[in-house]
């Protein structure tokens, strides 16, 4: 099982090899996205569950809480969400640094590993900027109030972070980052577009104004919880319909519950759509220009 697990971890995919190898094409700047976690808030296996997926020996059916790690062409490393499994994910994948964190929203499965950023402060000898919408940034300040309380004893150390509410495109490492508003039930949150990649987790609808932000993307990561309908997440059919409308070269589904066995579900999906799994690494083209910065400090 460990050998299979290692093979799953090391797989890297070019979303469109024919395009990349086309004669006469100028070499594109490339980034990569590593799926740290592809599960739901419970993770898979779920505590106390004896279903076939929770007992599966396929390592792709083991799904930690949702998070991703992006490496940009200049070496900037960007974390998307820091869930409860972040420490084990960082150890498993030997993450060398975290230069910035993009928060999609403030639900527990996306933020509760924030305290472990303090180890990266120590390694990097610097503070880490964290970005999200205004509600998420306010929730981070409230949930982790001890970080910002001057009376908190230092003890083993506190995370050294700077919070920024973003309202439009900004840049990290010279690469444009575009927040993409999404609906998670009634809650508006952010997905993110980076170059030709769009990361859209915890999504039950894409607002009308957000579709144009996805024009020209070649790699899409999208929420697909299960086959049955859910009030705050796309099910598989809804996710497939959204991918067909966006029209990327490749798509991977994430935030997957224990209803979906990896191999059987992927085999049933349309061509160029697959379930993601923990440890999968996907490459994407990066648009190298810098954007104007639309951020608001929450300090």
C-alpha atoms as a printed R data frame, in Angstrom:
    type eleno elety resid chain resno       x      y       z
1   ATOM     1    CA   UNK     A     1   0.000  0.000   0.000
2   ATOM     2    CA   UNK     A     2   2.828  2.400   0.763
3   ATOM     3    CA   UNK     A     3   4.302  1.902  -2.734
4   ATOM     4    CA   UNK     A     4   0.943  2.692  -4.321
5   ATOM     5    CA   UNK     A     5   0.606  5.678  -2.053
6   ATOM     6    CA   UNK     A     6   4.007  7.003  -3.128
7   ATOM     7    CA   UNK     A     7   3.138  6.555  -6.788
8   ATOM     8    CA   UNK     A     8  -0.102  8.461  -6.303
9   ATOM     9    CA   UNK     A     9   1.719 11.273  -4.526
10  ATOM    10    CA   UNK     A    10   4.308 11.778  -7.225
11  ATOM    11    CA   UNK     A    11   2.039 11.951 -10.268
12  ATOM    12    CA   UNK     A    12   2.376 15.213 -12.211
13  ATOM    13    CA   UNK     A    13   0.073 16.136 -15.059
14  ATOM    14    CA   UNK     A    14   0.395 18.595 -17.919
15  ATOM    15    CA   UNK     A    15  -3.232 19.566 -18.672
16  ATOM    16    CA   UNK     A    16  -2.722 19.675 -22.441
17  ATOM    17    CA   UNK     A    17   0.528 18.021 -23.635
18  ATOM    18    CA   UNK     A    18  -0.304 18.510 -27.322
19  ATOM    19    CA   UNK     A    19  -0.671 22.238 -26.844
20  ATOM    20    CA   UNK     A    20   2.532 22.462 -24.821
21  ATOM    21    CA   UNK     A    21   4.496 20.583 -27.489
22  ATOM    22    CA   UNK     A    22   3.047 22.404 -30.498
23  ATOM    23    CA   UNK     A    23   5.733 23.519 -32.930
24  ATOM    24    CA   UNK     A    24   6.399 27.238 -32.923
25  ATOM    25    CA   UNK     A    25   4.718 27.903 -29.562
26  ATOM    26    CA   UNK     A    26   6.793 30.114 -27.293
27  ATOM    27    CA   UNK     A    27   7.500 28.340 -24.003
28  ATOM    28    CA   UNK     A    28   4.962 29.424 -21.393
29  ATOM    29    CA   UNK     A    29   5.780 30.256 -17.803
30  ATOM    30    CA   UNK     A    30   4.586 27.295 -15.767
31  ATOM    31    CA   UNK     A    31   3.255 26.968 -12.282
32  ATOM    32    CA   UNK     A    32   2.120 23.895 -10.380
33  ATOM    33    CA   UNK     A    33  -0.693 23.100  -7.983
34  ATOM    34    CA   UNK     A    34  -0.269 20.334  -5.421
35  ATOM    35    CA   UNK     A    35  -3.473 18.986  -3.892
36  ATOM    36    CA   UNK     A    36  -2.724 18.789  -0.169
37  ATOM    37    CA   UNK     A    37  -6.279 17.705   0.664
38  ATOM    38    CA   UNK     A    38  -9.342 16.842  -1.420
39  ATOM    39    CA   UNK     A    39 -11.869 15.746   1.199
40  ATOM    40    CA   UNK     A    40 -14.844 17.263   2.957
41  ATOM    41    CA   UNK     A    41 -15.021 18.797   6.423
42  ATOM    42    CA   UNK     A    42 -15.145 15.259   7.885
43  ATOM    43    CA   UNK     A    43 -12.294 13.949   5.770
44  ATOM    44    CA   UNK     A    44 -12.251 10.422   4.337
45  ATOM    45    CA   UNK     A    45 -12.291  7.953   6.007
46  ATOM    46    CA   UNK     A    46 -14.939  9.386   8.304
47  ATOM    47    CA   UNK     A    47 -14.723  8.591  11.997
48  ATOM    48    CA   UNK     A    48 -16.717  5.460  12.782
49  ATOM    49    CA   UNK     A    49 -17.756  4.751   9.188
50  ATOM    50    CA   UNK     A    50 -17.470  1.246   7.721
51  ATOM    51    CA   UNK     A    51 -18.503  1.993   4.136
52  ATOM    52    CA   UNK     A    52 -16.485  0.652   1.195
53  ATOM    53    CA   UNK     A    53 -14.746  3.971   0.481
54  ATOM    54    CA   UNK     A    54 -13.807  4.573   4.113
55  ATOM    55    CA   UNK     A    55 -12.298  1.054   4.223
56  ATOM    56    CA   UNK     A    56 -10.731  1.262   0.755
57  ATOM    57    CA   UNK     A    57  -7.085  0.277   0.204
58  ATOM    58    CA   UNK     A    58  -6.865  2.663  -2.774
59  ATOM    59    CA   UNK     A    59  -4.763  5.572  -1.428
60  ATOM    60    CA   UNK     A    60  -6.724  7.977  -3.646
61  ATOM    61    CA   UNK     A    61  -9.771  7.310  -1.446
62  ATOM    62    CA   UNK     A    62  -7.964  8.765   1.580
63  ATOM    63    CA   UNK     A    63  -8.873 12.460   1.567
64  ATOM    64    CA   UNK     A    64  -7.721 15.019   4.091
65  ATOM    65    CA   UNK     A    65  -9.389 18.398   4.536
66  ATOM    66    CA   UNK     A    66  -9.287 20.652   1.429
67  ATOM    67    CA   UNK     A    67  -6.161 22.670   0.706
68  ATOM    68    CA   UNK     A    68  -3.733 23.317  -2.147
69  ATOM    69    CA   UNK     A    69  -0.143 24.501  -2.543
70  ATOM    70    CA   UNK     A    70   0.911 26.526  -5.557
71  ATOM    71    CA   UNK     A    71   4.440 27.065  -6.817
72  ATOM    72    CA   UNK     A    72   4.831 30.046  -9.151
73  ATOM    73    CA   UNK     A    73   7.569 30.312 -11.808
74  ATOM    74    CA   UNK     A    74   9.722 32.669  -9.720
75  ATOM    75    CA   UNK     A    75   9.608 30.324  -6.736
76  ATOM    76    CA   UNK     A    76   6.849 32.019  -4.725
77  ATOM    77    CA   UNK     A    77   4.883 29.397  -2.754
78  ATOM    78    CA   UNK     A    78   1.204 30.105  -2.102
79  ATOM    79    CA   UNK     A    79  -1.018 28.099   0.229
80  ATOM    80    CA   UNK     A    80  -4.772 27.983  -0.412
81  ATOM    81    CA   UNK     A    81  -6.500 27.483   2.956
82  ATOM    82    CA   UNK     A    82  -4.963 26.035   6.113
83  ATOM    83    CA   UNK     A    83  -7.318 23.373   7.383
84  ATOM    84    CA   UNK     A    84  -7.076 21.135  10.459
85  ATOM    85    CA   UNK     A    85  -4.786 18.710   8.591
86  ATOM    86    CA   UNK     A    86  -2.286 21.366   7.469
87  ATOM    87    CA   UNK     A    87   0.545 20.249   9.757
88  ATOM    88    CA   UNK     A    88   0.389 16.624   8.579
89  ATOM    89    CA   UNK     A    89   0.030 17.757   4.967
90  ATOM    90    CA   UNK     A    90   3.115 19.974   5.276
91  ATOM    91    CA   UNK     A    91   5.118 17.082   6.730
92  ATOM    92    CA   UNK     A    92   3.879 14.559   4.201
93  ATOM    93    CA   UNK     A    93   4.844 16.759   1.250
94  ATOM    94    CA   UNK     A    94   7.918 18.347   2.824
95  ATOM    95    CA   UNK     A    95   6.678 21.877   2.118
96  ATOM    96    CA   UNK     A    96   9.714 24.188   2.154
97  ATOM    97    CA   UNK     A    97   7.994 27.548   2.717
98  ATOM    98    CA   UNK     A    98   4.745 29.507   2.626
99  ATOM    99    CA   UNK     A    99   5.056 33.000   1.142
100 ATOM   100    CA   UNK     A   100   1.336 33.854   1.240
101 ATOM   101    CA   UNK     A   101  -2.029 32.295   2.081
102 ATOM   102    CA   UNK     A   102  -5.212 32.687   0.058
103 ATOM   103    CA   UNK     A   103  -8.319 31.988   2.130
104 ATOM   104    CA   UNK     A   104 -11.481 30.975   0.309
105 ATOM   105    CA   UNK     A   105 -13.661 31.414   3.412
106 ATOM   106    CA   UNK     A   106 -13.641 30.927   7.152
107 ATOM   107    CA   UNK     A   107 -15.280 27.557   7.758
108 ATOM   108    CA   UNK     A   108 -13.407 25.335  10.190
109 ATOM   109    CA   UNK     A   109 -12.142 22.852   7.587
110 ATOM   110    CA   UNK     A   110 -10.376 25.707   5.779
111 ATOM   111    CA   UNK     A   111  -8.782 27.716   8.597
112 ATOM   112    CA   UNK     A   112  -8.131 25.697  11.756
113 ATOM   113    CA   UNK     A   113  -4.519 24.904  10.862
114 ATOM   114    CA   UNK     A   114  -3.555 28.583  10.780
115 ATOM   115    CA   UNK     A   115  -1.529 28.363  13.994
116 ATOM   116    CA   UNK     A   116   0.941 26.036  12.257
117 ATOM   117    CA   UNK     A   117   2.033 28.921  10.034
118 ATOM   118    CA   UNK     A   118   4.275 29.979  12.936
119 ATOM   119    CA   UNK     A   119   6.743 27.229  12.033
120 ATOM   120    CA   UNK     A   120   7.136 28.819   8.595
121 ATOM   121    CA   UNK     A   121   7.657 32.229  10.231
122 ATOM   122    CA   UNK     A   122  10.607 30.687  12.037
123 ATOM   123    CA   UNK     A   123  11.994 28.983   8.942
124 ATOM   124    CA   UNK     A   124  11.607 32.080   6.744
125 ATOM   125    CA   UNK     A   125  12.431 34.751   9.330
126 ATOM   126    CA   UNK     A   126   9.469 36.830   8.221
127 ATOM   127    CA   UNK     A   127   5.764 37.510   8.386
128 ATOM   128    CA   UNK     A   128   3.217 35.849   6.097
129 ATOM   129    CA   UNK     A   129   0.477 37.834   4.327
130 ATOM   130    CA   UNK     A   130  -2.985 36.270   4.318
131 ATOM   131    CA   UNK     A   131  -5.714 37.291   1.868
132 ATOM   132    CA   UNK     A   132  -9.473 36.796   1.731
133 ATOM   133    CA   UNK     A   133 -12.765 38.617   1.475
134 ATOM   134    CA   UNK     A   134 -13.745 41.070   4.198
135 ATOM   135    CA   UNK     A   135 -15.943 38.578   6.086
136 ATOM   136    CA   UNK     A   136 -13.234 35.910   6.092
137 ATOM   137    CA   UNK     A   137 -10.582 38.331   7.330
138 ATOM   138    CA   UNK     A   138 -12.878 39.501  10.133
139 ATOM   139    CA   UNK     A   139 -13.576 35.889  11.106
140 ATOM   140    CA   UNK     A   140  -9.856 35.061  11.176
141 ATOM   141    CA   UNK     A   141  -9.221 37.984  13.510
142 ATOM   142    CA   UNK     A   142 -12.078 36.843  15.777
143 ATOM   143    CA   UNK     A   143 -11.322 33.101  15.728
144 ATOM   144    CA   UNK     A   144  -7.590 33.600  16.315
145 ATOM   145    CA   UNK     A   145  -7.913 36.679  18.521
146 ATOM   146    CA   UNK     A   146  -5.018 35.530  20.717
147 ATOM   147    CA   UNK     A   147  -2.621 36.193  17.829
148 ATOM   148    CA   UNK     A   148  -3.497 39.882  17.810
149 ATOM   149    CA   UNK     A   149  -3.818 40.373  21.586
150 ATOM   150    CA   UNK     A   150  -0.705 42.099  22.895
151 ATOM   151    CA   UNK     A   151  -1.324 40.524  26.297
152 ATOM   152    CA   UNK     A   152  -1.064 36.965  24.964
153 ATOM   153    CA   UNK     A   153   2.073 35.306  26.399
154 ATOM   154    CA   UNK     A   154   4.474 34.434  23.611
155 ATOM   155    CA   UNK     A   155   5.048 30.922  24.952
156 ATOM   156    CA   UNK     A   156   6.080 28.657  22.094
157 ATOM   157    CA   UNK     A   157   5.469 31.446  19.618
158 ATOM   158    CA   UNK     A   158   2.566 33.057  17.826
159 ATOM   159    CA   UNK     A   159   1.873 33.142  14.091
160 ATOM   160    CA   UNK     A   160   3.231 36.323  12.543
161 ATOM   161    CA   UNK     A   161   0.688 37.132   9.860
162 ATOM   162    CA   UNK     A   162  -0.706 40.206   8.140
163 ATOM   163    CA   UNK     A   163  -4.371 40.144   7.128
164 ATOM   164    CA   UNK     A   164  -5.565 41.747   3.903
165 ATOM   165    CA   UNK     A   165  -9.130 42.013   2.617
166 ATOM   166    CA   UNK     A   166  -9.087 41.852  -1.183
167 ATOM   167    CA   UNK     A   167 -11.687 43.354  -3.487
168 ATOM   168    CA   UNK     A   168 -10.236 42.659  -6.932
169 ATOM   169    CA   UNK     A   169  -7.108 41.477  -8.740
170 ATOM   170    CA   UNK     A   170  -3.738 41.721  -6.977
171 ATOM   171    CA   UNK     A   171  -0.326 40.170  -7.527
172 ATOM   172    CA   UNK     A   172   1.843 37.592  -5.800
173 ATOM   173    CA   UNK     A   173   5.337 36.933  -7.091
174 ATOM   174    CA   UNK     A   174   4.601 39.072 -10.141
175 ATOM   175    CA   UNK     A   175   1.601 36.922 -11.107
176 ATOM   176    CA   UNK     A   176  -1.983 38.154 -11.216
177 ATOM   177    CA   UNK     A   177  -4.407 36.656  -8.687
178 ATOM   178    CA   UNK     A   178  -8.088 37.235  -9.445
179 ATOM   179    CA   UNK     A   179 -10.683 36.567  -6.717
180 ATOM   180    CA   UNK     A   180 -13.723 34.810  -8.210
181 ATOM   181    CA   UNK     A   181 -16.932 35.318  -6.165
182 ATOM   182    CA   UNK     A   182 -18.842 32.063  -5.600
183 ATOM   183    CA   UNK     A   183 -21.956 31.085  -3.674
184 ATOM   184    CA   UNK     A   184 -21.646 28.478  -0.917
185 ATOM   185    CA   UNK     A   185 -25.326 28.251  -0.054
186 ATOM   186    CA   UNK     A   186 -26.137 31.833   0.998
187 ATOM   187    CA   UNK     A   187 -22.522 32.647   1.827
188 ATOM   188    CA   UNK     A   188 -20.516 34.519  -0.782
189 ATOM   189    CA   UNK     A   189 -16.869 33.467  -0.801
190 ATOM   190    CA   UNK     A   190 -13.849 33.488  -3.087
191 ATOM   191    CA   UNK     A   191 -12.369 31.072  -5.538
192 ATOM   192    CA   UNK     A   192  -9.136 32.217  -7.159
193 ATOM   193    CA   UNK     A   193  -7.867 32.445 -10.715
194 ATOM   194    CA   UNK     A   194  -4.087 32.384 -11.154
195 ATOM   195    CA   UNK     A   195  -3.007 32.561 -14.779
196 ATOM   196    CA   UNK     A   196  -4.918 29.846 -16.621
197 ATOM   197    CA   UNK     A   197  -5.817 27.993 -13.416
198 ATOM   198    CA   UNK     A   198  -9.071 28.441 -11.496
199 ATOM   199    CA   UNK     A   199  -9.475 26.952  -7.999
200 ATOM   200    CA   UNK     A   200 -13.180 26.916  -7.063
201 ATOM   201    CA   UNK     A   201 -13.959 24.950  -3.931
202 ATOM   202    CA   UNK     A   202 -17.044 25.006  -1.656
203 ATOM   203    CA   UNK     A   203 -19.367 26.137  -4.400
204 ATOM   204    CA   UNK     A   204 -23.104 25.629  -4.953
205 ATOM   205    CA   UNK     A   205 -23.507 28.278  -7.671
206 ATOM   206    CA   UNK     A   206 -21.370 30.563  -9.828
207 ATOM   207    CA   UNK     A   207 -22.854 34.086  -9.900
208 ATOM   208    CA   UNK     A   208 -23.559 35.641 -13.276
209 ATOM   209    CA   UNK     A   209 -20.747 38.174 -12.947
210 ATOM   210    CA   UNK     A   210 -18.127 35.510 -12.210
211 ATOM   211    CA   UNK     A   211 -18.367 33.501 -15.434
212 ATOM   212    CA   UNK     A   212 -16.431 36.097 -17.417
213 ATOM   213    CA   UNK     A   213 -13.609 35.907 -14.862
214 ATOM   214    CA   UNK     A   214 -13.154 32.293 -15.962
215 ATOM   215    CA   UNK     A   215 -12.822 32.997 -19.678
216 ATOM   216    CA   UNK     A   216  -9.730 31.307 -21.120
217 ATOM   217    CA   UNK     A   217  -8.835 29.118 -18.142
218 ATOM   218    CA   UNK     A   218  -7.288 25.783 -19.100
219 ATOM   219    CA   UNK     A   219  -7.255 24.036 -15.722
220 ATOM   220    CA   UNK     A   220 -10.235 24.131 -13.336
221 ATOM   221    CA   UNK     A   221 -10.446 22.676  -9.831
222 ATOM   222    CA   UNK     A   222 -14.101 22.528  -8.788
223 ATOM   223    CA   UNK     A   223 -16.220 21.401  -5.866
224 ATOM   224    CA   UNK     A   224 -18.106 18.117  -6.466
225 ATOM   225    CA   UNK     A   225 -19.277 16.668  -3.172
226 ATOM   226    CA   UNK     A   226 -21.353 13.623  -4.187
227 ATOM   227    CA   UNK     A   227 -24.071 12.487  -6.622
228 ATOM   228    CA   UNK     A   228 -27.024 13.489  -4.424
229 ATOM   229    CA   UNK     A   229 -28.005 17.191  -4.289
230 ATOM   230    CA   UNK     A   230 -26.630 19.302  -1.450
231 ATOM   231    CA   UNK     A   231 -27.664 22.818  -0.366
232 ATOM   232    CA   UNK     A   232 -24.155 24.300  -0.225
233 ATOM   233    CA   UNK     A   233 -22.041 22.235  -2.656
234 ATOM   234    CA   UNK     A   234 -22.196 21.226  -6.305
235 ATOM   235    CA   UNK     A   235 -23.047 17.593  -6.824
236 ATOM   236    CA   UNK     A   236 -21.276 15.711  -9.615
237 ATOM   237    CA   UNK     A   237 -23.867 16.495 -12.297
238 ATOM   238    CA   UNK     A   238 -23.850 20.206 -11.438
239 ATOM   239    CA   UNK     A   239 -20.067 20.289 -11.462
240 ATOM   240    CA   UNK     A   240 -19.923 18.559 -14.854
241 ATOM   241    CA   UNK     A   241 -22.401 21.100 -16.259
242 ATOM   242    CA   UNK     A   242 -20.280 23.982 -14.927
243 ATOM   243    CA   UNK     A   243 -17.132 22.507 -16.486
244 ATOM   244    CA   UNK     A   244 -18.883 22.107 -19.824
245 ATOM   245    CA   UNK     A   245 -19.820 25.790 -19.723
246 ATOM   246    CA   UNK     A   246 -16.324 26.970 -18.716
247 ATOM   247    CA   UNK     A   247 -14.639 24.720 -21.291
248 ATOM   248    CA   UNK     A   248 -11.158 24.106 -19.825
249 ATOM   249    CA   UNK     A   249  -8.647 21.636 -21.251
250 ATOM   250    CA   UNK     A   250  -8.681 19.647 -17.987
251 ATOM   251    CA   UNK     A   251 -10.734 19.677 -14.805
252 ATOM   252    CA   UNK     A   252 -10.353 18.046 -11.411
253 ATOM   253    CA   UNK     A   253 -13.055 17.726  -8.772
254 ATOM   254    CA   UNK     A   254 -12.287 18.302  -5.087
255 ATOM   255    CA   UNK     A   255 -14.083 18.514  -1.713
256 ATOM   256    CA   UNK     A   256 -15.170 14.898  -2.235
257 ATOM   257    CA   UNK     A   257 -17.122 12.914   0.360
258 ATOM   258    CA   UNK     A   258 -17.101  9.172   1.017
259 ATOM   259    CA   UNK     A   259 -19.977  8.574  -1.412
260 ATOM   260    CA   UNK     A   260 -17.553  8.667  -4.363
261 ATOM   261    CA   UNK     A   261 -14.988  5.867  -4.873
262 ATOM   262    CA   UNK     A   262 -12.090  7.332  -6.842
263 ATOM   263    CA   UNK     A   263 -11.586  4.755  -9.579
264 ATOM   264    CA   UNK     A   264 -15.239  4.052 -10.370
265 ATOM   265    CA   UNK     A   265 -16.276  7.710 -10.267
266 ATOM   266    CA   UNK     A   266 -13.409  8.913 -12.461
267 ATOM   267    CA   UNK     A   267 -14.183  6.169 -14.995
268 ATOM   268    CA   UNK     A   268 -17.770  7.439 -15.227
269 ATOM   269    CA   UNK     A   269 -16.854 11.095 -15.848
270 ATOM   270    CA   UNK     A   270 -16.576 12.790 -19.255
271 ATOM   271    CA   UNK     A   271 -13.197 12.917 -20.943
272 ATOM   272    CA   UNK     A   272 -10.708 15.365 -19.379
273 ATOM   273    CA   UNK     A   273 -12.611 15.455 -16.048
274 ATOM   274    CA   UNK     A   274 -11.276 13.452 -13.075
275 ATOM   275    CA   UNK     A   275 -11.508 13.285  -9.320
276 ATOM   276    CA   UNK     A   276  -8.448 14.857  -7.741
277 ATOM   277    CA   UNK     A   277  -6.672 13.094  -4.899
278 ATOM   278    CA   UNK     A   278  -4.276 14.046  -2.132
279 ATOM   279    CA   UNK     A   279  -0.758 14.328  -3.542
280 ATOM   280    CA   UNK     A   280  -1.718 14.944  -7.183
281 ATOM   281    CA   UNK     A   281   0.339 17.724  -8.811
282 ATOM   282    CA   UNK     A   282  -0.994 19.601 -11.837
283 ATOM   283    CA   UNK     A   283   0.890 22.085 -14.019
284 ATOM   284    CA   UNK     A   284  -0.659 25.202 -15.548
285 ATOM   285    CA   UNK     A   285   0.302 28.213 -17.647
286 ATOM   286    CA   UNK     A   286   0.892 31.444 -15.761
287 ATOM   287    CA   UNK     A   287   0.270 34.908 -17.153
288 ATOM   288    CA   UNK     A   288   3.370 36.749 -16.019
289 ATOM   289    CA   UNK     A   289   2.144 40.338 -15.837
290 ATOM   290    CA   UNK     A   290   1.539 42.072 -12.527
291 ATOM   291    CA   UNK     A   291  -1.865 43.422 -11.613
292 ATOM   292    CA   UNK     A   292  -2.832 46.525  -9.805
293 ATOM   293    CA   UNK     A   293  -3.212 45.797  -6.121
294 ATOM   294    CA   UNK     A   294  -6.707 46.058  -4.597
295 ATOM   295    CA   UNK     A   295  -6.182 45.063  -0.982
296 ATOM   296    CA   UNK     A   296  -7.157 46.510   2.351
297 ATOM   297    CA   UNK     A   297  -5.061 45.946   5.432
298 ATOM   298    CA   UNK     A   298  -6.976 44.553   8.379
299 ATOM   299    CA   UNK     A   299  -4.273 45.512  10.854
